[in-house]
Amino acid sequence: MKIAIIGAGPVGCYTGYLLAKQGYSVKIYENHSSVGSPIQCTGLLTKDFDKLGLSKKDFLVNTFEKVTVYSPNGKVTIPQKEYLVCRTKFDKYFAKLALNNGVVIKVNHTFIGRSGKTLRIKNALQNKIIEVTPDIVIGADGPLSPVAKAFSFYHPKRKNYFGIQALVKGKFDPKFFSAYFSKDICSDLFAWIVPESISTARVGLAMYKDSKKYFDKFMAENGFKSKEIQGGTIPLYCPQQKLQKDNCYLVGDAATFVKATTLGGLIPGLWQARVLADCIKYGKDYQKSCRPLARRLHLHLWIKRIFDNFSDKNWNKLVKYVSQPRVQKSFKKYTRDNPLPLVISVLLREPRLLWFGRRLF
Ligand SMILES: Cc1cc2nc3c(=O)[nH]c(=O)nc-3n(C[C@H](O)[C@H](O)[C@H](O)COP(=O)(O)OP(=O)(O)OC[C@H]3O[C@@H](n4cnc5c(N)ncnc54)[C@H](O)[C@@H]3O)c2cc1C
């Protein structure tokens, strides 16, 4: 059976690797000239990454033990083990896994459309169009998923953020990173300062629109300057997005498998790759098999909707509640990648947090 994957991001390459290991003939088509660039990601992973059983040594940049969350008038330091990775090396690691297992990765190849089961792919180097007719097509082609559009199932309700970040120089404590929640700083989500080392950090924010305006203000207020600006689209999880149509499957950002509260898509996408490989091997229903992962993302979406209606006063109150040592214990134990146990544990320790549920409506 021949499988074509569009997109050699980490999720596309991991899917390719898993399928090739099962004996399928896999080709990945990537529009850029090399895997892993340009970088469009901060590269934070929760410690849940370890559950995938993959080595980190090729791409790990830093390990954090805590995160400081700022509200407009307060702050709280939360114990959370997190990893910071180099996205270029991270992507190359997954590409190598795929290549070592017989996957063919064709860079400079852009998927441009289809007629029936035949895909049209443009080879940029030779300036010619090739046609391929795989048995299965996998769209691992990111938030704007040309594959989902060509197969007419890119859901009209999908919404995208635009994230923008810079690599800056300064003095940082590399043991923790910071997130800033305030309508003034970033009205749609939050801004971040994530140290790579004592002298460099990744600084950024994500918004539906006006990202650059707010980003420039945040940089100026913190005295940061940078020539190395990166930006990219990040999908908001869309529960209505179908994951399969005919012989075409979506995975990762293409499927909007991203946590709405933090816009972290790497761990959900990699888990979804595993589910997809299993479904193809055993002929299982992909949409159904993704439900446990989708439920987690749905909870993130609800929390995000509550946050969307937060005032600065609400943020201050939340930070005050979370500062309590009994609440902090929950964050030590659970990560946001599996939010239900975390939410239940936090609510049991501080039931007044339930009051914020009113903000859902
Ligand atoms: C500023 C920013 C910060 C972020 N920070 C984090 C973070 O800290 N932690 C985290 O977990 N997530 C983060 N994310 C999200 C994360 O980057 C994505 O969730 C992740 O890259 C998804 O991987 P993917 O393989 O599904 O898609 P992608 O990495 O987007 O890969 C898709 C690939 O498909 C290729 N492609 C697209 N169209 C075509 C086509 N027509 N033909 C051929 N190839 C095509 C693209 O070039 C790309 O290489 C961040 C995103 C941004 C923008």
The ligand as an SDF file (V2000), in Angstrom:
LIG
                    3D

 53 58  0  0  0  0  0  0  0  0999 V2000
    5.2140   31.4010   17.3780 C   0  0  0  0  0  0  0  0  0  0  0  0
    4.8120   29.9710   17.6630 C   0  0  0  0  0  0  0  0  0  0  0  0
    5.1790   29.3800   18.8630 C   0  0  0  0  0  0  0  0  0  0  0  0
    4.8020   28.0570   19.1490 C   0  0  0  0  0  0  0  0  0  0  0  0
    5.2270   27.4980   20.3170 N   0  0  0  0  0  0  0  0  0  0  0  0
    4.9280   26.2110   20.5940 C   0  0  0  0  0  0  0  0  0  0  0  0
    5.4380   25.5880   21.7740 C   0  0  0  0  0  0  0  0  0  0  0  0
    6.1770   26.1940   22.5570 O   0  0  0  0  0  0  0  0  0  0  0  0
    5.0940   24.2840   22.0070 N   0  0  0  0  0  0  0  0  0  0  0  0
    4.2970   23.5750   21.1520 C   0  0  0  0  0  0  0  0  0  0  0  0
    3.9840   22.4020   21.4400 O   0  0  0  0  0  0  0  0  0  0  0  0
    3.8050   24.1490   20.0220 N   0  0  0  0  0  0  0  0  0  0  0  0
    4.1220   25.4380   19.7110 C   0  0  0  0  0  0  0  0  0  0  0  0
    3.6650   26.0090   18.5440 N   0  0  0  0  0  0  0  0  0  0  0  0
    2.8260   25.1880   17.6650 C   0  0  0  0  0  0  0  0  0  0  0  0
    3.6940   24.1830   16.8990 C   0  0  0  0  0  0  0  0  0  0  0  0
    4.6640   24.8760   16.1530 O   0  0  0  0  0  0  0  0  0  0  0  0
    2.8180   23.3410   15.9630 C   0  0  0  0  0  0  0  0  0  0  0  0
    1.7590   22.7950   16.6960 O   0  0  0  0  0  0  0  0  0  0  0  0
    3.6480   22.2260   15.2950 C   0  0  0  0  0  0  0  0  0  0  0  0
    4.6200   22.7590   14.4540 O   0  0  0  0  0  0  0  0  0  0  0  0
    2.7140   21.3070   14.5040 C   0  0  0  0  0  0  0  0  0  0  0  0
    3.4720   20.3760   13.7880 O   0  0  0  0  0  0  0  0  0  0  0  0
    2.9340   19.8020   12.4010 P   0  0  0  0  0  0  0  0  0  0  0  0
    3.9650   18.8380   11.9370 O   0  0  0  0  0  0  0  0  0  0  0  0
    1.5250   19.3830   12.5460 O   0  0  0  0  0  0  0  0  0  0  0  0
    2.8670   21.0650   11.4360 O   0  0  0  0  0  0  0  0  0  0  0  0
    4.0320   22.0040   10.9100 P   0  0  0  0  0  0  0  0  0  0  0  0
    5.1770   22.0180   11.8420 O   0  0  0  0  0  0  0  0  0  0  0  0
    3.3640   23.2940   10.5610 O   0  0  0  0  0  0  0  0  0  0  0  0
    4.5050   21.2860    9.5810 O   0  0  0  0  0  0  0  0  0  0  0  0
    3.7290   21.3180    8.4090 C   0  0  0  0  0  0  0  0  0  0  0  0
    4.6700   21.1990    7.2260 C   0  0  0  0  0  0  0  0  0  0  0  0
    3.8810   21.1160    6.0410 O   0  0  0  0  0  0  0  0  0  0  0  0
    4.5190   21.8780    5.0350 C   0  0  0  0  0  0  0  0  0  0  0  0
    3.5280   22.2310    4.0200 N   0  0  0  0  0  0  0  0  0  0  0  0
    2.4790   23.0940    4.1390 C   0  0  0  0  0  0  0  0  0  0  0  0
    1.8080   23.1690    2.9830 N   0  0  0  0  0  0  0  0  0  0  0  0
    2.4220   22.3300    2.1210 C   0  0  0  0  0  0  0  0  0  0  0  0
    2.1920   21.9790    0.7560 C   0  0  0  0  0  0  0  0  0  0  0  0
    1.1760   22.5230    0.0570 N   0  0  0  0  0  0  0  0  0  0  0  0
    3.0220   21.0890    0.1560 N   0  0  0  0  0  0  0  0  0  0  0  0
    4.0610   20.5440    0.8470 C   0  0  0  0  0  0  0  0  0  0  0  0
    4.3210   20.8380    2.1410 N   0  0  0  0  0  0  0  0  0  0  0  0
    3.5200   21.7290    2.7650 C   0  0  0  0  0  0  0  0  0  0  0  0
    5.0720   23.0750    5.7970 C   0  0  0  0  0  0  0  0  0  0  0  0
    6.1110   23.7100    5.1000 O   0  0  0  0  0  0  0  0  0  0  0  0
    5.5660   22.4120    7.0740 C   0  0  0  0  0  0  0  0  0  0  0  0
    6.9030   22.0030    6.9730 O   0  0  0  0  0  0  0  0  0  0  0  0
    4.0320   27.3190   18.2210 C   0  0  0  0  0  0  0  0  0  0  0  0
    3.6650   27.9070   17.0010 C   0  0  0  0  0  0  0  0  0  0  0  0
    4.0650   29.2100   16.7240 C   0  0  0  0  0  0  0  0  0  0  0  0
    3.6920   29.8180   15.3940 C   0  0  0  0  0  0  0  0  0  0  0  0
  1  2  1  0
  2  3  1  0
  2 52  2  0
  3  4  2  0
  4  5  1  0
  4 50  1  0
  5  6  2  0
  6  7  1  0
  6 13  1  0
  7  8  2  0
  7  9  1  0
  9 10  1  0
 10 11  2  0
 10 12  1  0
 12 13  2  0
 13 14  1  0
 14 15  1  0
 14 50  1  0
 15 16  1  0
 16 17  1  0
 16 18  1  0
 18 19  1  0
 18 20  1  0
 20 21  1  0
 20 22  1  0
 22 23  1  0
 23 24  1  0
 24 25  2  0
 24 26  1  0
 24 27  1  0
 27 28  1  0
 28 29  2  0
 28 30  1  0
 28 31  1  0
 31 32  1  0
 32 33  1  0
 33 34  1  0
 33 48  1  0
 34 35  1  0
 35 36  1  0
 35 46  1  0
 36 37  1  0
 36 45  1  0
 37 38  2  0
 38 39  1  0
 39 40  1  0
 39 45  2  0
 40 41  1  0
 40 42  2  0
 42 43  1  0
 43 44  2  0
 44 45  1  0
 46 47  1  0
 46 48  1  0
 48 49  1  0
 50 51  2  0
 51 52  1  0
 52 53  1  0
M  END
$$$$
